[in-house]
């Protein structure tokens, strides 16, 4: 007559969730700001914003006097190696036949060793400028003293920033392009101090964004800071979010739910049955078969 409804409780799986604010950023392990290894003038920028790239794709060419000098030094050192190699072989042959002295042969071999060191030093200088072993071998073979320095993508991704302008004089500190692999993103989470005991690396998360109405994306917590922000008293955490379809955007804000606890056998009650009495949550349990007497029970 009073309209009371009764349910029989049963065990079922239960996941405890907490909701926190989060901001999407690029995965820093797959994000690169690209600068020239030496000063020069931008000759060409064959890639533009939004262009896909793979590892090794050239995004800019810079005319660098330092590269031209380094190439010339390598060719000079390589020529010295060839010269002293022939001289050392001839001196050693003459010394073995008693025509020339042993000291002359040793001197030529010492000069050869010095020439090889000079060539190794010249090669290392080119490596420092970003040239690969195949690039260095091609320079020696073609006797190329080109001053065209390439700026290349280090991995597969998308061009997300560009500041390169043809004719600009640039330094090694100048960022010409930025490349990001957007197949995974980071969600930076603001946790409360009270979350510390319950949030852990490896927990699953779901993220809801304004730009994806009704849709969520999932991920996993991969890092939790060891220090609180002095002003906000919040704790930073990071979750890695899959972005295979490319819908996620850096600097987007969203609401993130963290699965902090899961129990396969939990006794649960309908939400409408829970009453707040000022200190705790209560449900009312029948204490007789007729359903005319009830006993309050605390629930968590």
Secondary structure, DSSP 8 states (H G I E B T S, - for coil): ---------EEEEEEEEEEEEEEEEE-GGGEEEEE-SS-EEEEE----TT-EE-TT-EEEEEE-HHHHHHHHHHHHHHHHHHHHHHHHHHHHHHHHTTSS-HHHHHHHHHHHHHHHHHHHHHHHHHHHTT--HHHHHHHHHHT----EEEEE-SSSEEEEEE---TT-EE-TT-EEEEEE-TTEEEEEEEEEGGGTTT--TT-EEEEEETTSTT-EEEEEEEEEEEEE-TTT-EEEEEEEEE-TT----TT-EEEEEEEEEEEEEEEE--GGG-EE-SSSEEEEEE-STTS--EEEEEE-
